Amino acid sequence: MPQNKYPLLHTINDPQDLRSVPRAQLRELSDELRGYLLDSVARTGGHLSSNLGTVELTVALHYVYNTPHDRVVWDVGHQTYPHKILTGRRDRMDTLRQLGGLSGFPQRAESEYDTFGTAHSSTSISAALGMAQAARIQGVERHAVAVIGDGAMTAGMAFEALNNAGVSDCNLLVILNDNDMSISPPVGALNRYLAQLLSGRFYTAAKNAGKTVLKGAPPLFELAKRLEEHAKGMVVPATLFEKFGFNYIGPIDGHDLDSLIPTLENIRLLKGPQFLHVVTKKGQGYKLAEADPVAYHGPGKFDPSVGLQKPAVAPKQSFTQVFGNWLCAMADADPRLVGITPAMREGSGMVEFEQRFPDRYFDVGIAEQHAVTFAGGLATEGLKPVVAIYSTFLQRAYDQLIHDVAIQNLPVVFALDRAGLVGADGATHAGAYDVAYLRCVPNVSVACPADENECHQLLSTAFAQSHPVAVRYPRGAGAGVAVQAGLETLPFGKGEIRRKGKGVAILAFGTLLYPALEAANALNATVVNMRWAKPLDIELLLQVARSHEALVTVEDGCIMGGAGSAVLEALQAAGIELPVLQLGLQDVFVEHGDPARLMTLQGLDAVGLQASIARRFSALLAPQARAA
């Protein structure tokens, strides 16, 4: 972007430069930073609303604290674009979330200012407390700051960390970035003054001295304590966080630098755990995002002067939409169905379900563990819970999946969106491990639909079972197969032969069936749509194994412990010795980039599958196939 459009911002190459800017110019810098951020995200796509809301807070933190010596942990990490711009990555923002470019989240390997990777939520307080304790143990004068979004505070892990931190003597600051409400009337000049007063050393010292003196006279101590709580209660929220052992300050306007900077300067002089409550607005400074922060949460490329526009040609139906439509149809047919999401209503395709069936819709917040056990409780009473959850987020509730659902064999359906590689969000959001971590759990079944229609049918099949079943499907659209009307099921645990060939049989799990069919056409190989990773269709597997000279397993999850491993186990149990080539995700974390390009790099597109099979089994293929 032209330097003359953002002249002050282009002088900031790191926070040291920022700290040399006169305070009077910080408002101008924040305006330029917001404009640069908007222009940048409009070019690349990415998270917008949350980042527009953290501009002033980011400026204030790097202005007051001696980063990177002082540690700042951002939670959730998708609010860190201003942080990236101010910490030496401004000129690389055009590579954001692209292969080989900047991550959309903090990444320790990317910058020393990214102190902790936070792509999943509610981890910042635990991490920052660990950093603060390390500084204490090592005798280093250092501050640790956790910036946690209000949504992330719904997770139990955040409160576990607060409970631990409140009894420590570490220099830890927790900042609650409360961006789910507009600035309320108390957040003004009076509240700014009180926040600065409550964060001052005189107030803290006087309060501590008063406690020491008055503890000798219990009635007076209790009276003073009640007066303090009532006085705070008139101008600030309830002092819940003080019950955890924190000194609570706020709420203050998170867009007011004249409030943020003095308050942070005061807090920096205090000892022990501090809690600062700031109120920000998602989409701040861009009217379209302010009006609809959900739509602008993670937009693709767009023209900021026009805003988001509907595509001229309707895109193919996504798997998420298939699930949302199925959920509403099944809810119409069966009043026992209840839908659960851990704060991913839009992402999981549950907007219409919430509107049509509000009494059977439950958004439990960013609390995946609770979501799964809550589903178990519903199931014990005869309801049929459907937990709509990203594959990567179900990992956070693995204990609950085993103990609270599987051991009790409860009929919970897990609709696993974002299975396989997810593209721009990278390794933290990839659904690479669900088959491996689910198939080893007794009572749990795993379905792998190959296309949109099969997804609809397998969801119905899963719902009809009396035990836990996961249906995994990728982000975005599939092959474009039309979804048939109705709630037709497919045979449980059964696959199908989709193409008959010779010599080599390809066993495809999920949407890789279609590139496998392309490869098989060139190789004259058999293709089996396995449909289920657990239970395997053993009868079909053995039939194919006995009529072919080699097998190839194809999946968009990790090879280690995945569906291919299940095939090898079944062959071994049947006493069949046959060469098997396992193709899937290698034992590496696959970073962000275009999904199709990432699949190509993993060798999981049609060309890659064909090449791998031809290399391994050239002697078994027809001459023309070997040449191809």
Salt bridges, closest charged atoms under 4 A:
ASP31 OD1 - ARG27 NH1 3.41
ASP39 OD2 - LYS5 NZ 2.74
GLU56 OE2 - ARG27 NH1 3.06
GLU56 OE1 - ARG34 NH2 2.91
GLU56 OE1 - HIS255 ND1 2.96
ASP70 OD2 - ARG268 NH2 3.21
ASP91 OD1 - ARG90 NE 3.21
GLU110 OE2 - LYS84 NZ 2.64
GLU110 OE2 - ARG89 NH1 2.72
ASP114 OD1 - HIS83 NE2 2.85
ASP114 OD2 - LYS84 NZ 3.91
ASP114 OD2 - ARG89 NH1 2.76
GLU141 OE1 - LYS271 NZ 3.86
ASP169 OD1 - ARG136 NE 3.89
ASP178 OD2 - HIS277 NE2 2.94
GLU228 OE2 - LYS207 NZ 3.95
GLU229 OE2 - LYS243 NZ 3.17
GLU242 OE2 - LYS232 NZ 2.44
ASP256 OD2 - ARG192 NH2 2.32
GLU265 OE2 - ARG23 NH2 2.57
GLU290 OE1 - LYS287 NZ 3.85
ASP332 OD2 - ARG356 NH2 2.39
ASP334 OD2 - ARG336 NH2 2.81
GLU346 OE2 - ARG345 NH2 2.22
GLU352 OE2 - ARG356 NH1 3.22
GLU354 OE1 - ARG345 NH1 2.63
GLU368 OE1 - ARG396 NH1 3.78
ASP399 OD1 - HIS403 NE2 3.55
ASP417 OD2 - ARG418 NH1 3.13
ASP425 OD1 - ARG97 NH1 2.80
ASP425 OD2 - ARG475 NH1 3.58
ASP434 OD1 - ARG472 NE 2.57
GLU454 OE2 - ARG531 NE 2.86
GLU496 OE2 - ARG498 NH1 3.25
GLU496 OE2 - ARG531 NH2 3.29
ASP537 OD1 - LYS494 NZ 3.78
GLU539 OE1 - LYS494 NZ 3.55
ASP556 OD1 - ARG472 NH1 2.76
GLU569 OE2 - ARG439 NH2 2.77
GLU591 OE1 - HIS592 ND1 3.75
